[in-house]
Amino acid sequence: MSPTLTRFIEHYKTAKGYKSRSEVISVALNLLQEKELEKAYKQADSEIDQDWDGTIGDGLSNL
């Protein structure tokens, strides 16, 4: 890990009251995981929307 990142983690740990650098890294990785999951959910939702748009009128007529 670069010295710049190490200093940032140490500063963040002190400023936010974390007990260790490992805890800061764990929190950061959890946030990254949440971001990636959100991105995947948005992609899946987009695919569902496209599928739905293609089938919404199948077999239905305007009354």
HTML snippet that shows the backbone in 3Dmol.js (N, CA, C, O; Angstrom):
<script src="https://3Dmol.org/build/3Dmol-min.js"></script>
<div id="view" style="width:600px;height:400px;position:relative"></div>
<script>
const pdb = `
ATOM      1  N   MET A   1       0.853  -1.162   0.000  1.00  0.00           N
ATOM      2  CA  MET A   1       0.000   0.000   0.000  1.00  0.00           C
ATOM      3  C   MET A   1       0.904   1.233   0.000  1.00  0.00           C
ATOM      4  O   MET A   1       1.946   1.255   0.656  1.00  0.00           O
ATOM      5  N   SER A   2       0.494   2.237  -0.733  1.00  0.00           N
ATOM      6  CA  SER A   2       1.320   3.435  -0.842  1.00  0.00           C
ATOM      7  C   SER A   2       1.338   4.216   0.478  1.00  0.00           C
ATOM      8  O   SER A   2       0.398   4.134   1.269  1.00  0.00           O
ATOM      9  N   PRO A   3       2.404   4.964   0.702  1.00  0.00           N
ATOM     10  CA  PRO A   3       2.471   5.794   1.904  1.00  0.00           C
ATOM     11  C   PRO A   3       1.333   6.816   1.973  1.00  0.00           C
ATOM     12  O   PRO A   3       0.852   7.143   3.058  1.00  0.00           O
ATOM     13  N   THR A   4       0.912   7.312   0.825  1.00  0.00           N
ATOM     14  CA  THR A   4      -0.189   8.278   0.796  1.00  0.00           C
ATOM     15  C   THR A   4      -1.475   7.652   1.309  1.00  0.00           C
ATOM     16  O   THR A   4      -2.185   8.260   2.110  1.00  0.00           O
ATOM     17  N   LEU A   5      -1.779   6.447   0.857  1.00  0.00           N
ATOM     18  CA  LEU A   5      -2.981   5.754   1.336  1.00  0.00           C
ATOM     19  C   LEU A   5      -2.873   5.404   2.816  1.00  0.00           C
ATOM     20  O   LEU A   5      -3.845   5.514   3.562  1.00  0.00           O
ATOM     21  N   THR A   6      -1.691   4.986   3.228  1.00  0.00           N
ATOM     22  CA  THR A   6      -1.488   4.652   4.635  1.00  0.00           C
ATOM     23  C   THR A   6      -1.728   5.874   5.517  1.00  0.00           C
ATOM     24  O   THR A   6      -2.377   5.770   6.557  1.00  0.00           O
ATOM     25  N   ARG A   7      -1.208   7.031   5.107  1.00  0.00           N
ATOM     26  CA  ARG A   7      -1.434   8.267   5.871  1.00  0.00           C
ATOM     27  C   ARG A   7      -2.905   8.630   5.890  1.00  0.00           C
ATOM     28  O   ARG A   7      -3.434   9.030   6.927  1.00  0.00           O
ATOM     29  N   PHE A   8      -3.575   8.494   4.744  1.00  0.00           N
ATOM     30  CA  PHE A   8      -5.001   8.810   4.680  1.00  0.00           C
ATOM     31  C   PHE A   8      -5.792   7.917   5.631  1.00  0.00           C
ATOM     32  O   PHE A   8      -6.648   8.395   6.375  1.00  0.00           O
ATOM     33  N   ILE A   9      -5.505   6.632   5.601  1.00  0.00           N
ATOM     34  CA  ILE A   9      -6.210   5.684   6.470  1.00  0.00           C
ATOM     35  C   ILE A   9      -5.968   6.023   7.936  1.00  0.00           C
ATOM     36  O   ILE A   9      -6.897   6.010   8.744  1.00  0.00           O
ATOM     37  N   GLU A  10      -4.726   6.324   8.272  1.00  0.00           N
ATOM     38  CA  GLU A  10      -4.395   6.675   9.659  1.00  0.00           C
ATOM     39  C   GLU A  10      -5.127   7.955  10.078  1.00  0.00           C
ATOM     40  O   GLU A  10      -5.669   8.029  11.181  1.00  0.00           O
ATOM     41  N   HIS A  11      -5.141   8.948   9.207  1.00  0.00           N
ATOM     42  CA  HIS A  11      -5.850  10.200   9.501  1.00  0.00           C
ATOM     43  C   HIS A  11      -7.351   9.939   9.652  1.00  0.00           C
ATOM     44  O   HIS A  11      -7.978  10.439  10.586  1.00  0.00           O
ATOM     45  N   TYR A  12      -7.916   9.170   8.749  1.00  0.00           N
ATOM     46  CA  TYR A  12      -9.352   8.873   8.793  1.00  0.00           C
ATOM     47  C   TYR A  12      -9.704   8.103  10.062  1.00  0.00           C
ATOM     48  O   TYR A  12     -10.727   8.370  10.692  1.00  0.00           O
ATOM     49  N   LYS A  13      -8.861   7.157  10.432  1.00  0.00           N
ATOM     50  CA  LYS A  13      -9.062   6.366  11.653  1.00  0.00           C
ATOM     51  C   LYS A  13      -9.148   7.283  12.869  1.00  0.00           C
ATOM     52  O   LYS A  13     -10.051   7.150  13.695  1.00  0.00           O
ATOM     53  N   THR A  14      -8.210   8.204  12.969  1.00  0.00           N
ATOM     54  CA  THR A  14      -8.177   9.126  14.103  1.00  0.00           C
ATOM     55  C   THR A  14      -9.362  10.084  14.068  1.00  0.00           C
ATOM     56  O   THR A  14     -10.012  10.311  15.088  1.00  0.00           O
ATOM     57  N   ALA A  15      -9.640  10.643  12.898  1.00  0.00           N
ATOM     58  CA  ALA A  15     -10.708  11.639  12.765  1.00  0.00           C
ATOM     59  C   ALA A  15     -12.088  11.048  13.029  1.00  0.00           C
ATOM     60  O   ALA A  15     -12.955  11.726  13.579  1.00  0.00           O
ATOM     61  N   LYS A  16     -12.298   9.803  12.648  1.00  0.00           N
ATOM     62  CA  LYS A  16     -13.622   9.179  12.768  1.00  0.00           C
ATOM     63  C   LYS A  16     -13.746   8.247  13.971  1.00  0.00           C
ATOM     64  O   LYS A  16     -14.816   7.689  14.216  1.00  0.00           O
ATOM     65  N   GLY A  17     -12.675   8.078  14.711  1.00  0.00           N
ATOM     66  CA  GLY A  17     -12.737   7.285  15.931  1.00  0.00           C
ATOM     67  C   GLY A  17     -12.715   5.777  15.745  1.00  0.00           C
ATOM     68  O   GLY A  17     -13.181   5.037  16.612  1.00  0.00           O
ATOM     69  N   TYR A  18     -12.180   5.318  14.627  1.00  0.00           N
ATOM     70  CA  TYR A  18     -12.046   3.875  14.440  1.00  0.00           C
ATOM     71  C   TYR A  18     -10.894   3.354  15.287  1.00  0.00           C
ATOM     72  O   TYR A  18      -9.974   4.100  15.620  1.00  0.00           O
ATOM     73  N   LYS A  19     -10.947   2.088  15.631  1.00  0.00           N
ATOM     74  CA  LYS A  19      -9.944   1.499  16.521  1.00  0.00           C
ATOM     75  C   LYS A  19      -8.679   1.067  15.795  1.00  0.00           C
ATOM     76  O   LYS A  19      -7.604   1.009  16.393  1.00  0.00           O
ATOM     77  N   SER A  20      -8.806   0.762  14.502  1.00  0.00           N
ATOM     78  CA  SER A  20      -7.641   0.261  13.771  1.00  0.00           C
ATOM     79  C   SER A  20      -7.748   0.621  12.294  1.00  0.00           C
ATOM     80  O   SER A  20      -8.813   0.980  11.791  1.00  0.00           O
ATOM     81  N   ARG A  21      -6.616   0.513  11.623  1.00  0.00           N
ATOM     82  CA  ARG A  21      -6.614   0.727  10.171  1.00  0.00           C
ATOM     83  C   ARG A  21      -7.403  -0.374   9.477  1.00  0.00           C
ATOM     84  O   ARG A  21      -8.041  -0.137   8.451  1.00  0.00           O
ATOM     85  N   SER A  22      -7.356  -1.566  10.034  1.00  0.00           N
ATOM     86  CA  SER A  22      -8.126  -2.677   9.459  1.00  0.00           C
ATOM     87  C   SER A  22      -9.617  -2.371   9.471  1.00  0.00           C
ATOM     88  O   SER A  22     -10.335  -2.710   8.530  1.00  0.00           O
ATOM     89  N   GLU A  23     -10.077  -1.737  10.530  1.00  0.00           N
ATOM     90  CA  GLU A  23     -11.494  -1.375  10.611  1.00  0.00           C
ATOM     91  C   GLU A  23     -11.856  -0.354   9.530  1.00  0.00           C
ATOM     92  O   GLU A  23     -12.920  -0.447   8.917  1.00  0.00           O
ATOM     93  N   VAL A  24     -10.976   0.614   9.297  1.00  0.00           N
ATOM     94  CA  VAL A  24     -11.203   1.612   8.243  1.00  0.00           C
ATOM     95  C   VAL A  24     -11.268   0.923   6.885  1.00  0.00           C
ATOM     96  O   VAL A  24     -12.151   1.216   6.080  1.00  0.00           O
ATOM     97  N   ILE A  25     -10.343   0.018   6.631  1.00  0.00           N
ATOM     98  CA  ILE A  25     -10.314  -0.698   5.353  1.00  0.00           C
ATOM     99  C   ILE A  25     -11.559  -1.563   5.205  1.00  0.00           C
ATOM    100  O   ILE A  25     -12.126  -1.646   4.116  1.00  0.00           O
ATOM    101  N   SER A  26     -11.988  -2.202   6.276  1.00  0.00           N
ATOM    102  CA  SER A  26     -13.195  -3.028   6.238  1.00  0.00           C
ATOM    103  C   SER A  26     -14.422  -2.190   5.892  1.00  0.00           C
ATOM    104  O   SER A  26     -15.244  -2.595   5.070  1.00  0.00           O
ATOM    105  N   VAL A  27     -14.544  -1.028   6.515  1.00  0.00           N
ATOM    106  CA  VAL A  27     -15.666  -0.126   6.218  1.00  0.00           C
ATOM    107  C   VAL A  27     -15.613   0.310   4.752  1.00  0.00           C
ATOM    108  O   VAL A  27     -16.637   0.341   4.070  1.00  0.00           O
ATOM    109  N   ALA A  28     -14.419   0.645   4.280  1.00  0.00           N
ATOM    110  CA  ALA A  28     -14.263   1.074   2.886  1.00  0.00           C
ATOM    111  C   ALA A  28     -14.650  -0.042   1.917  1.00  0.00           C
ATOM    112  O   ALA A  28     -15.310   0.213   0.910  1.00  0.00           O
ATOM    113  N   LEU A  29     -14.247  -1.260   2.213  1.00  0.00           N
ATOM    114  CA  LEU A  29     -14.587  -2.386   1.338  1.00  0.00           C
ATOM    115  C   LEU A  29     -16.082  -2.679   1.357  1.00  0.00           C
ATOM    116  O   LEU A  29     -16.657  -3.029   0.326  1.00  0.00           O
ATOM    117  N   ASN A  30     -16.710  -2.543   2.508  1.00  0.00           N
ATOM    118  CA  ASN A  30     -18.164  -2.722   2.579  1.00  0.00           C
ATOM    119  C   ASN A  30     -18.883  -1.682   1.734  1.00  0.00           C
ATOM    120  O   ASN A  30     -19.849  -2.003   1.041  1.00  0.00           O
ATOM    121  N   LEU A  31     -18.415  -0.436   1.785  1.00  0.00           N
ATOM    122  CA  LEU A  31     -19.020   0.613   0.961  1.00  0.00           C
ATOM    123  C   LEU A  31     -18.816   0.332  -0.525  1.00  0.00           C
ATOM    124  O   LEU A  31     -19.723   0.544  -1.330  1.00  0.00           O
ATOM    125  N   LEU A  32     -17.639  -0.141  -0.884  1.00  0.00           N
ATOM    126  CA  LEU A  32     -17.365  -0.498  -2.278  1.00  0.00           C
ATOM    127  C   LEU A  32     -18.271  -1.636  -2.728  1.00  0.00           C
ATOM    128  O   LEU A  32     -18.793  -1.619  -3.843  1.00  0.00           O
ATOM    129  N   GLN A  33     -18.454  -2.620  -1.862  1.00  0.00           N
ATOM    130  CA  GLN A  33     -19.336  -3.742  -2.181  1.00  0.00           C
ATOM    131  C   GLN A  33     -20.771  -3.256  -2.378  1.00  0.00           C
ATOM    132  O   GLN A  33     -21.443  -3.681  -3.318  1.00  0.00           O
ATOM    133  N   GLU A  34     -21.243  -2.374  -1.505  1.00  0.00           N
ATOM    134  CA  GLU A  34     -22.594  -1.827  -1.645  1.00  0.00           C
ATOM    135  C   GLU A  34     -22.750  -1.084  -2.968  1.00  0.00           C
ATOM    136  O   GLU A  34     -23.772  -1.209  -3.643  1.00  0.00           O
ATOM    137  N   LYS A  35     -21.731  -0.311  -3.330  1.00  0.00           N
ATOM    138  CA  LYS A  35     -21.770   0.434  -4.590  1.00  0.00           C
ATOM    139  C   LYS A  35     -21.853  -0.516  -5.783  1.00  0.00           C
ATOM    140  O   LYS A  35     -22.625  -0.285  -6.713  1.00  0.00           O
ATOM    141  N   GLU A  36     -21.064  -1.574  -5.752  1.00  0.00           N
ATOM    142  CA  GLU A  36     -21.077  -2.554  -6.840  1.00  0.00           C
ATOM    143  C   GLU A  36     -22.418  -3.288  -6.909  1.00  0.00           C
ATOM    144  O   GLU A  36     -22.924  -3.547  -8.000  1.00  0.00           O
ATOM    145  N   LEU A  37     -22.993  -3.622  -5.756  1.00  0.00           N
ATOM    146  CA  LEU A  37     -24.306  -4.272  -5.739  1.00  0.00           C
ATOM    147  C   LEU A  37     -25.375  -3.341  -6.293  1.00  0.00           C
ATOM    148  O   LEU A  37     -26.243  -3.765  -7.055  1.00  0.00           O
ATOM    149  N   GLU A  38     -25.308  -2.070  -5.906  1.00  0.00           N
ATOM    150  CA  GLU A  38     -26.275  -1.098  -6.418  1.00  0.00           C
ATOM    151  C   GLU A  38     -26.173  -1.003  -7.934  1.00  0.00           C
ATOM    152  O   GLU A  38     -27.188  -0.943  -8.628  1.00  0.00           O
ATOM    153  N   LYS A  39     -24.956  -0.989  -8.441  1.00  0.00           N
ATOM    154  CA  LYS A  39     -24.731  -0.937  -9.887  1.00  0.00           C
ATOM    155  C   LYS A  39     -25.313  -2.180 -10.568  1.00  0.00           C
ATOM    156  O   LYS A  39     -25.946  -2.078 -11.619  1.00  0.00           O
ATOM    157  N   ALA A  40     -25.099  -3.340  -9.970  1.00  0.00           N
ATOM    158  CA  ALA A  40     -25.623  -4.589 -10.532  1.00  0.00           C
ATOM    159  C   ALA A  40     -27.148  -4.609 -10.502  1.00  0.00           C
ATOM    160  O   ALA A  40     -27.783  -5.060 -11.455  1.00  0.00           O
ATOM    161  N   TYR A  41     -27.741  -4.119  -9.404  1.00  0.00           N
ATOM    162  CA  TYR A  41     -29.206  -4.066  -9.310  1.00  0.00           C
ATOM    163  C   TYR A  41     -29.786  -3.129 -10.363  1.00  0.00           C
ATOM    164  O   TYR A  41     -30.809  -3.435 -10.976  1.00  0.00           O
ATOM    165  N   LYS A  42     -29.134  -1.988 -10.571  1.00  0.00           N
ATOM    166  CA  LYS A  42     -29.611  -1.048 -11.593  1.00  0.00           C
ATOM    167  C   LYS A  42     -29.540  -1.680 -12.976  1.00  0.00           C
ATOM    168  O   LYS A  42     -30.451  -1.514 -13.788  1.00  0.00           O
ATOM    169  N   GLN A  43     -28.456  -2.406 -13.245  1.00  0.00           N
ATOM    170  CA  GLN A  43     -28.304  -3.082 -14.535  1.00  0.00           C
ATOM    171  C   GLN A  43     -29.391  -4.129 -14.715  1.00  0.00           C
ATOM    172  O   GLN A  43     -30.002  -4.211 -15.780  1.00  0.00           O
ATOM    173  N   ALA A  44     -29.638  -4.926 -13.692  1.00  0.00           N
ATOM    174  CA  ALA A  44     -30.673  -5.958 -13.766  1.00  0.00           C
ATOM    175  C   ALA A  44     -32.044  -5.331 -13.955  1.00  0.00           C
ATOM    176  O   ALA A  44     -32.854  -5.832 -14.735  1.00  0.00           O
ATOM    177  N   ASP A  45     -32.309  -4.244 -13.251  1.00  0.00           N
ATOM    178  CA  ASP A  45     -33.588  -3.549 -13.380  1.00  0.00           C
ATOM    179  C   ASP A  45     -33.767  -3.007 -14.793  1.00  0.00           C
ATOM    180  O   ASP A  45     -34.864  -3.055 -15.351  1.00  0.00           O
ATOM    181  N   SER A  46     -32.691  -2.494 -15.361  1.00  0.00           N
ATOM    182  CA  SER A  46     -32.733  -1.980 -16.729  1.00  0.00           C
ATOM    183  C   SER A  46     -33.071  -3.099 -17.714  1.00  0.00           C
ATOM    184  O   SER A  46     -33.850  -2.896 -18.646  1.00  0.00           O
ATOM    185  N   GLU A  47     -32.487  -4.275 -17.506  1.00  0.00           N
ATOM    186  CA  GLU A  47     -32.761  -5.410 -18.388  1.00  0.00           C
ATOM    187  C   GLU A  47     -34.204  -5.875 -18.247  1.00  0.00           C
ATOM    188  O   GLU A  47     -34.843  -6.228 -19.239  1.00  0.00           O
ATOM    189  N   ILE A  48     -34.717  -5.876 -17.031  1.00  0.00           N
ATOM    190  CA  ILE A  48     -36.115  -6.258 -16.808  1.00  0.00           C
ATOM    191  C   ILE A  48     -37.041  -5.260 -17.483  1.00  0.00           C
ATOM    192  O   ILE A  48     -38.022  -5.651 -18.115  1.00  0.00           O
ATOM    193  N   ASP A  49     -36.732  -3.967 -17.353  1.00  0.00           N
ATOM    194  CA  ASP A  49     -37.548  -2.937 -17.994  1.00  0.00           C
ATOM    195  C   ASP A  49     -37.597  -3.142 -19.504  1.00  0.00           C
ATOM    196  O   ASP A  49     -38.658  -3.010 -20.116  1.00  0.00           O
ATOM    197  N   GLN A  50     -36.456  -3.464 -20.107  1.00  0.00           N
ATOM    198  CA  GLN A  50     -36.413  -3.687 -21.550  1.00  0.00           C
ATOM    199  C   GLN A  50     -37.248  -4.905 -21.934  1.00  0.00           C
ATOM    200  O   GLN A  50     -37.976  -4.874 -22.927  1.00  0.00           O
ATOM    201  N   ASP A  51     -37.144  -5.964 -21.157  1.00  0.00           N
ATOM    202  CA  ASP A  51     -37.940  -7.164 -21.435  1.00  0.00           C
ATOM    203  C   ASP A  51     -39.424  -6.871 -21.280  1.00  0.00           C
ATOM    204  O   ASP A  51     -40.238  -7.309 -22.093  1.00  0.00           O
ATOM    205  N   TRP A  52     -39.768  -6.138 -20.246  1.00  0.00           N
ATOM    206  CA  TRP A  52     -41.172  -5.804 -19.993  1.00  0.00           C
ATOM    207  C   TRP A  52     -41.730  -4.950 -21.128  1.00  0.00           C
ATOM    208  O   TRP A  52     -42.839  -5.193 -21.603  1.00  0.00           O
ATOM    209  N   ASP A  53     -40.964  -3.952 -21.561  1.00  0.00           N
ATOM    210  CA  ASP A  53     -41.417  -3.091 -22.652  1.00  0.00           C
ATOM    211  C   ASP A  53     -41.678  -3.896 -23.920  1.00  0.00           C
ATOM    212  O   ASP A  53     -42.584  -3.574 -24.688  1.00  0.00           O
ATOM    213  N   GLY A  54     -40.891  -4.937 -24.137  1.00  0.00           N
ATOM    214  CA  GLY A  54     -41.061  -5.752 -25.330  1.00  0.00           C
ATOM    215  C   GLY A  54     -42.261  -6.677 -25.276  1.00  0.00           C
ATOM    216  O   GLY A  54     -42.733  -7.129 -26.320  1.00  0.00           O
ATOM    217  N   THR A  55     -42.766  -6.968 -24.089  1.00  0.00           N
ATOM    218  CA  THR A  55     -43.868  -7.924 -23.969  1.00  0.00           C
ATOM    219  C   THR A  55     -45.150  -7.317 -23.431  1.00  0.00           C
ATOM    220  O   THR A  55     -46.172  -8.001 -23.375  1.00  0.00           O
ATOM    221  N   ILE A  56     -45.126  -6.073 -23.042  1.00  0.00           N
ATOM    222  CA  ILE A  56     -46.286  -5.480 -22.379  1.00  0.00           C
ATOM    223  C   ILE A  56     -47.546  -5.530 -23.245  1.00  0.00           C
ATOM    224  O   ILE A  56     -48.650  -5.675 -22.719  1.00  0.00           O
ATOM    225  N   GLY A  57     -47.395  -5.413 -24.544  1.00  0.00           N
ATOM    226  CA  GLY A  57     -48.567  -5.405 -25.406  1.00  0.00           C
ATOM    227  C   GLY A  57     -48.926  -6.752 -25.995  1.00  0.00           C
ATOM    228  O   GLY A  57     -49.929  -6.864 -26.699  1.00  0.00           O
ATOM    229  N   ASP A  58     -48.137  -7.775 -25.727  1.00  0.00           N
ATOM    230  CA  ASP A  58     -48.402  -9.094 -26.297  1.00  0.00           C
ATOM    231  C   ASP A  58     -49.767  -9.619 -25.872  1.00  0.00           C
ATOM    232  O   ASP A  58     -50.042  -9.775 -24.682  1.00  0.00           O
ATOM    233  N   GLY A  59     -50.599  -9.884 -26.837  1.00  0.00           N
ATOM    234  CA  GLY A  59     -51.899 -10.487 -26.572  1.00  0.00           C
ATOM    235  C   GLY A  59     -52.933  -9.549 -25.989  1.00  0.00           C
ATOM    236  O   GLY A  59     -54.046  -9.970 -25.673  1.00  0.00           O
ATOM    237  N   LEU A  60     -52.589  -8.310 -25.847  1.00  0.00           N
ATOM    238  CA  LEU A  60     -53.538  -7.354 -25.283  1.00  0.00           C
ATOM    239  C   LEU A  60     -54.013  -6.409 -26.375  1.00  0.00           C
ATOM    240  O   LEU A  60     -53.253  -6.047 -27.273  1.00  0.00           O
ATOM    241  N   SER A  61     -55.248  -6.025 -26.288  1.00  0.00           N
ATOM    242  CA  SER A  61     -55.765  -5.045 -27.240  1.00  0.00           C
ATOM    243  C   SER A  61     -56.330  -3.873 -26.465  1.00  0.00           C
ATOM    244  O   SER A  61     -56.746  -4.004 -25.314  1.00  0.00           O
ATOM    245  N   ASN A  62     -56.334  -2.749 -27.109  1.00  0.00           N
ATOM    246  CA  ASN A  62     -56.918  -1.560 -26.488  1.00  0.00           C
ATOM    247  C   ASN A  62     -58.427  -1.692 -26.496  1.00  0.00           C
ATOM    248  O   ASN A  62     -59.017  -1.954 -27.544  1.00  0.00           O
ATOM    249  N   LEU A  63     -59.041  -1.521 -25.387  1.00  0.00           N
ATOM    250  CA  LEU A  63     -60.499  -1.622 -25.289  1.00  0.00           C
ATOM    251  C   LEU A  63     -61.129  -0.267 -25.363  1.00  0.00           C
ATOM    252  O   LEU A  63     -62.353  -0.151 -25.297  1.00  0.00           O
TER     253      LEU A  63
END
`;
const viewer = $3Dmol.createViewer("view");
viewer.addModel(pdb, "pdb");
viewer.setStyle({}, {cartoon: {color: "spectrum"}});
viewer.zoomTo();
viewer.render();
</script>
